[in-house]
């Protein structure tokens, strides 16, 4: 675990799994709020963080284990509210509350912004006075080459457009840490997705299968596809891009 401070925010870097030594997730502390909990099996460190920083509230960006894995343990051992977009999630294995319109903290106000696509309940947190966006997994990389089968690229693209209406510059990404030119990076990602969608659709209309398109657009298998045993794949991404185009048509 590594803890650093950026302006008024503490960023805490956690290894996702002992079997994936080079994959990390960042959780953040703003005033008395912990944003995401990190994966399971971080009880000792997380307990220390909660006590040391006088954590009074928790906000979960979305329902994947590396972001909410410790939420069940927190709900059982600490009498603090856990906020989540639970209206969009079918099953939640821990006690939580629906996000309010604003989360009022000692020195900051965070506004939940619903950003589905990566998951049904994905929610970013926006600090308008500082120009901060806690982006969960909305960013991660400006040039994705893989996706999960469960993602919705049409909603993902709409969510990028939604946050780009906000006035911010700094991203607090769950997997890249602090991204200072965050707006430009999200604009770059939206432009990239639009471009490869057009390429994928053109090939699809010429008779290429999704598998053939994936091999043509992404000839080298991404590292994440290999280590996730295909849970993330370029084929999923191509299928999602074509599906998103059909919804837009």
C-alpha positions in Angstrom: 0.0 0.0 0.0 1.2 3.5 -0.9 -0.3 6.7 0.4 0.4 10.1 -1.2 -1.4 13.5 -1.0 -2.5 15.7 -3.9 -3.9 19.1 -2.8 -6.6 18.2 -0.3 -7.0 14.6 -1.4 -5.2 11.5 -0.2 -4.7 8.8 -2.8 -4.1 5.3 -1.6 -2.6 2.7 -4.0 -3.6 -0.9 -3.4 -2.6 -4.1 -5.2 -5.7 -5.7 -6.7 -4.6 -9.3 -6.1 -1.4 -11.1 -5.0 -1.7 -13.0 -8.3 -1.6 -9.8 -10.3 1.4 -8.0 -8.9 1.4 -5.2 -11.5 -2.3 -4.3 -11.3 -3.4 -1.6 -8.8 -6.5 0.3 -7.8 -6.6 3.7 -6.2 -9.0 4.8 -3.4 -9.3 8.4 -2.3 -10.0 10.3 0.9 -11.6 13.8 0.8 -12.2 15.2 4.2 -14.1 12.5 6.1 -15.1 10.6 2.9 -13.5 7.4 1.5 -14.1 7.0 -2.2 -14.2 3.3 -3.0 -12.8 0.6 -0.7 -10.5 -1.4 -2.7 -10.7 -5.2 -3.0 -11.3 -7.8 -0.4 -8.6 -9.0 2.0 -7.4 -5.5 3.0 -9.1 -5.5 6.4 -6.1 -4.5 8.6 -4.9 -1.7 6.4 -8.4 -0.4 5.7 -9.3 -0.4 9.4 -6.2 1.6 10.1 -7.1 4.1 7.3 -10.7 4.5 8.6 -9.5 5.2 12.2 -6.5 7.4 11.3 -8.5 9.6 8.9 -11.7 9.8 10.9 -13.7 8.4 8.0 -17.4 9.1 8.5 -18.8 8.3 5.0 -18.0 5.9 2.1 -18.9 6.4 -1.6 -18.7 3.6 -4.1 -18.3 4.5 -7.7 -19.4 1.1 -9.0 -20.1 -2.5 -8.1 -16.9 -4.4 -9.1 -14.9 -6.1 -6.4 -11.8 -3.9 -6.8 -13.9 -0.9 -5.9 -16.4 -2.2 -3.3 -14.8 -5.5 -2.1 -14.4 -4.2 1.4 -17.8 -2.5 1.7 -19.5 -5.5 3.3 -16.9 -5.7 6.0 -17.1 -1.9 6.6 -20.9 -2.1 6.8 -20.6 -4.8 9.5 -17.9 -3.2 11.6 -18.4 0.6 11.3 -21.5 2.6 11.8 -21.0 4.9 8.8 -23.1 5.4 5.7 -22.1 3.8 2.4 -23.4 5.6 -0.6 -23.9 3.9 -3.9 -26.2 4.1 -6.9 -28.1 1.1 -5.6 -31.3 1.9 -7.7 -29.4 0.6 -10.8 -28.0 -2.6 -9.3 -29.9 -5.8 -8.9 -28.0 -7.4 -6.0 -25.9 -5.7 -3.3 -24.3 -7.9 -0.7 -23.9 -5.1 1.9 -26.0 -2.4 3.5 -25.8 0.9 1.6 -27.8 4.1 0.9 -28.7 5.7 -2.4 -26.6 8.7 -3.4 -28.0 12.0 -2.3 -28.0 15.0 -4.7 -24.9 16.3 -3.0 -22.5 14.9 -0.4 -21.7 17.8 2.0 -18.3 17.4 3.6 -16.3 19.6 6.0 -14.5 21.5 3.3 -15.9 20.2 0.0 -19.1 19.3 -1.7 -19.2 16.4 -4.1 -22.0 15.9 -6.7 -22.8 12.4 -7.8 -22.9 12.1 -11.6 -24.6 9.0 -13.0 -22.3 7.6 -15.7 -23.4 4.1 -16.8 -21.6 2.0 -19.4 -18.8 0.3 -17.6 -21.5 -1.0 -15.2 -25.2 -0.3 -14.7 -24.6 1.7 -11.5 -21.3 3.5 -12.3 -21.3 7.0 -10.8 -18.6 9.7 -10.8 -18.2 12.3 -8.1 -17.7 16.0 -9.1 -16.2 18.7 -7.0 -17.2 21.9 -8.9 -15.2 24.4 -6.8 -11.9 22.6 -7.3 -12.6 21.2 -10.8 -12.1 17.6 -9.7 -13.8 14.5 -11.1 -13.4 11.2 -9.3 -14.0 9.1 -12.3 -14.0 5.5 -11.1 -13.4 3.4 -14.3 -14.8 6.0 -16.8 -11.3 6.9 -17.9 -8.6 4.2 -17.2 -7.0 4.7 -20.6 -7.7 7.1 -23.6 -7.3 4.2 -26.1 -9.0 1.1 -24.8 -8.4 -2.1 -26.8 -10.6 -4.4 -24.8 -13.9 -4.4 -22.8 -16.0 -6.6 -20.7 -18.9 -8.4 -22.4 -21.2 -6.8 -19.9 -20.3 -3.2 -20.8 -22.5 -0.9 -22.8 -20.4 1.2 -25.2 -23.5 3.3 -26.2 -24.0 4.3 -22.6 -20.3 4.7 -22.0 -20.1 7.2 -24.9 -23.1 9.0 -23.6 -21.5 9.2 -20.1 -18.3 10.7 -21.6 -20.4 13.3 -23.2 -22.2 13.9 -20.0 -19.1 14.6 -17.9 -17.6 16.7 -20.6 -20.4 19.3 -20.0 -18.9 19.8 -16.5 -16.1 22.3 -15.6 -13.2 20.2 -14.5 -9.6 19.5 -15.3 -8.2 17.0 -12.8 -9.3 13.4 -12.9 -8.9 11.1 -9.9 -8.9 7.8 -11.8 -9.3 4.5 -10.0 -6.4 2.8 -12.0 -4.2 5.7 -13.2 -4.2 7.9 -10.2 -4.2 11.7 -10.6 -4.6 12.8 -14.2 -3.9 16.5 -14.4 -5.2 17.1 -18.0 -8.3 15.0 -17.4 -10.7 16.9 -19.6 -8.4 16.6 -22.6 -7.9 12.9 -21.9 -11.6 12.2 -21.7 -12.1 14.2 -25.0 -9.3 12.1 -26.5 -11.1 8.9 -25.3 -14.4 10.0 -26.8 -12.8 10.9 -30.1 -10.9 7.5 -30.2 -14.1 5.5 -29.5 -16.0 7.4 -32.2 -13.1 6.7 -34.6 -12.8 3.0 -34.0 -16.5 2.6 -34.0 -16.7 4.1 -37.5 -13.9 1.7 -38.6 -15.6 -1.3 -37.0 -19.0 -0.5 -38.6 -17.4 0.0 -42.0 -15.8 -3.4 -41.9 -18.9 -5.0 -40.5 -21.0 -3.5 -43.4 -18.4 -5.0 -45.8 -19.1 -8.4 -44.5 -16.4 -8.8 -41.9 -17.3 -10.8 -38.8 -16.7 -9.3 -35.3 -13.8 -11.7 -34.8 -12.2 -10.7 -38.1 -12.7 -7.0 -37.2 -11.1 -7.5 -33.8 -8.0 -9.1 -35.4 -7.8 -6.4 -38.0 -8.2 -3.4 -35.6 -6.2 -5.0 -32.7 -3.7 -7.5 -34.2 -1.7 -7.7 -31.0 -3.5 -9.2 -28.1 -3.7 -6.7 -25.2 -1.9 -7.7 -21.9 -5.2 -7.3 -20.0 -6.9 -9.8 -22.3 -4.2 -12.3 -21.5 -4.1 -12.0 -17.8 -7.9 -11.8 -17.5 -8.2 -15.0 -19.5 -10.5 -13.3 -22.0 -12.9 -11.6 -19.5 -11.6 -8.4 -21.1 -11.2 -8.8 -24.9 -11.0 -6.9 -28.1 -13.8 -9.1 -29.5 -16.1 -7.9 -26.7 -15.1 -4.3 -27.6 -15.9 -4.7 -31.3 -19.3 -6.3 -30.6 -20.1 -3.5 -28.2 -19.1 -0.9 -30.8 -21.3 -2.4 -33.5 -24.2 -2.8 -31.0 -23.8 0.8 -30.0 -24.0 1.9 -33.6 -27.2 -0.1 -34.2 -28.8 1.6 -31.2 -27.7 5.0 -32.5 -29.1 4.3 -36.0 
